[in-house]
Amino acid sequence: MSRICQLTGKTAMGGNNVSHSNTKTPRQFKVNLKRKKFFVPETGEWVTLRVSTSAIKNINKKGIFACLKEAKENGIMA
């Protein structure tokens, strides 16, 4: 399974490690993903998602139903 947030669509980003001698070597900045269960009160069911920690903060702020609706509108979630 690839490391992609199911709500925001965040993926790994490329960059460089820069040493003290200013030598650059490729690296990846990976997404901080957590597998989490959420209860959706509007539908009365539990949903298990693999989401980034920033998406968890958005869920706490907006609510799970609004975040799921937004992800479907943006085409991230089917």
N, C-alpha and C positions, 0 to 999 in steps of 0.2 A: 504494500500500500504506500502510495507516495505521500510525502509530507505536505499536505495542502489543507488549510483550514476550510471546513465545510460551510461556514457562514460568511467569511470575508473573502475567501479565495486566495489568501496569502500563500506565497511559495518561497522557496529558498532564493537568496540573492547572492550574486558573486561579488568578490572583492579581492583584496590583496593583504597578505601578512607583510608588514614592513619591519625589517630588522633594524638594529642599531646602526648597521652599516648602510642602511637604506636599500638593501636588496629586497626585491618584491617577489613573492611567491603566491600563486593563486590559492584562494580559500573560499569557503561558502559560509554565509550567515544563514543558519537554519532557523526555521520558525519554531517558536516555543509552543508546542501543541500538547493538549491534555485531552484525555477521553473522559467525558462528563455526561451524567444523566440529568436531564431537566424535566420537570413536570410542567406540562402545558395545561393550565386551568381551563382555557377555552374549549379544548377538545377532551379533557379529562384523561390524557394518556401521558406516558413517560417516553421521552425521546433521548437516545444515546447519540451524542455527536462528538467528533474529533475537532476541537476548536482551539484557536490560539488564546493566549491569556488576555490579549487586548479585546478579543471577541467576548470573553467572559465578563470583562468590565462593561462592554456595551450592553450585554444581556442584563446585568444588574441595574443599569441606568434606564434602558428602554423597555425591558421585558422580553421574554423568550418569544412570544407570539409575534411581536412587532419585528424582531430580528429575523425570524423565519420567513415572514411575509416579505421583508426587504430583500432577503437572499434569493427568494423565488422570483421577485420582480427583476433583479439584476442578472438572472440567469445562472447564478452560482449553484443553486440547489434545484433539483428536479421536483 
